[in-house]
């Protein structure tokens, strides 16, 4: 499936539902032998029946690669690296050794363009919490700032924060085409098993509301 947008981009809906499996080993929890430090998970109050239609959006931006993500309310300030797809169709994970690094799907929509842009990052690594450890604590109305190579900053407002078990991951809802500039930020979440790691994903839905 090819999504409308820049010529030559790959539709985000083509990403397999195992997209962030590589993010979710939970090496820190496994090593500690305890779940007492499990990352926060979104409450039902942060869900939305139709997050893609929430709120008004500002005009889309021209293409420019993202270079940094900032989420002030959960103290995220991290560089972004480009991610591709593995042979199975899942999204590559950022290098696990760098806990303050996130990635964006560079064959898809650039944040700020019309369409659905995808950012993913680890919740933890073997040493402890990583860049998106507190993503599940984000609330509706919070802002996410994406610094771009053209020196503009695309500001997105959070419409919903939801958690899905891997077997119930809603590909179309998360990766489907959008008619305005939207952003999904994804990390591990849900239940945790020593055998499989995290059993689901936290997904933040947001749309462009300002440009600086």
N, C-alpha and C positions, 0 to 999 in steps of 0.2 A: 504494500500500500504506500503510495507516495502522497505526501501532504502538500497542500498549496503553500507557496512561499518562495524562497530563493531558488533559482534554477540549480539543479544538481544536488539539492539536499535530500537526505533520506528521511522518510516519514517516521516520526517518533513512535507511531503505533506499531511499527514493524519490530520494535524491541521485544524480545521474549519476556515472559512473565518472571523468568529467573534472573532478571536484570541485575539485582544487587546481591545475589547469593554470595559473591566473593567479599562483600562488606561485612558479613554476618557471622564470622566464626566465633566471636565472643572470647577471644584468647585471654583477655584480662580476667573476666569472670571465671573462666575455666582454671586459670592459674591460681586464682585466689581461693578457689574451692568454696566460694560463697556467693549468693545472689543479693547480699545485703547492700551492695553498691550498684544495683541495676539502674540503668538510665531512666529518667522520667518518661511516662507514657501519656499521650493526650487523653483528656476526659471526653465523655460523650458530648459535653457542652461545646467542644471545639469543632464538632462535625457540622457539616452543612448538607442539606438535601440536594442542592445543586450549586456547588461552589463555582462552577464555570460561569454562572450568571450573576454572581454577587457583585454589586457595586458598579460604578462607572469607571471607564478607563481613559487614560490620556492617549494622544496620538502615537502611533508606532514610530520607532526609530529606524534609521538606516542600518544596514549590517555593520557590526564592529565586534570583534571577539571580546568576550569577557576576560578580565584578568584578576578580579578580586571579588570576594563576597563578604559583606558585613551584615550582621544581624545584631543590632545594638542591645536589644532586650535580653539576649542570652550570651552576650559578650563574644560573638564570633567575629573574627577579622582574619581572613585567610586568603592566600593566593589560590587561583584556579588553574588546573591543567586540563588539556584536552583529553577526552576519552573516546575510544572507538567501541566496536562490538567484537566479541569473541566468535569463534567458529560456530558456537551453539546459538548465537544471536543474543547473548546476554551482554550487558554493558560491562566494559572493563572497569576494574576498581582502581582508584588512585593508589600509589605505593603505600603499603600499610606502615612502613617504617617512619613516615612523616606524619605525625598526629595532627598537625595543623595545615592540612592540604585537602582541598576538595577538587572535584572534577566536573566538567560539563560535557555533554554529548555534542561533539564538534561536527558531526555529520547532520545534525538537525538544526533547529531554530536557534539563532543567537539571542540571548536575553535582551528584550526591548523590541525585537521584531514582532510582526504579527505571527502568531502561532504559539506552540507549546515548547518552551525551553526546559531542558532537563539538567539539574545539578545533583550530584550524589557525593557522599562522603562517608567515612567510617564513623561508627559510634564509639569504638574503642580499638585499641590494639593490645599487644601483649604487655605493654608498659603501663597502660591505664586509659583514662578517657581520651577520646580523639575529638576532631573538629565538630562533629554534630552530636556529641553526647547529650546535650540539653535540648535537642530539637523538639522532642516530645513535650517540652514545657512551653513551647511557643503558643501564643494565643491569637485569636482572630483580632484583626486590627493592627497587629504588630507590623513593622516594616522590615523589608529585606533590601539591601542596597547592593547593586552589582556595578562595580567599576569596570569600565570598558576601555579598550585600547585607544579609542578616539578621545579619551579623557572626559567623556560624559559619564554620569552616574544614573543608571536606571533604578528607580525606586518602586518597589512592588509592595502592595498591601496584602496581608494574609487574609484569605477568605475562609479557610478551614484547615484543621490539622487532624489527620485521621491515622489509624493504625489498622493494618490488614494482615491476617495470616497468609502465608505464602500460597496456600492452596486456593485462597479466595481473592487473590490480587486482581483488581479490576483494570486490566490493561487499557481498555478504551477510555475509561474515565481518567486515568493518570496520563497516558501518552497520546490520546486522541487529538486530532487537529482542533485548533481554536481560531476564532475569527477576530481576536484581539490579542495583544501581547500578554502572554501568561507564563508562569514559572511554576515548576514543580521541584521541590527539594526533598531528597529521599535519603533515608538511612535505615539501619536495622531497628527492629522493635518487636513487640509482641512477646510471647512466651520464650523461655530460654531452656535449652536442653544441653547437657554436657556432650551428648552424642552428636548433635547437629548444630549447636550454636543457637543464635536467635532464630525464631520460627516465623518471623514476619517482617514488616516494614512500616516505619512511620513516613507519611507523605504529607508535605505542606503544599497547599494550593494557594497561589497568589496571582495577582494581576497588576499590570503597570499603572501607577497612579501619579507619578511625577518624574521629572527629568531635571538633573542639575548639571 
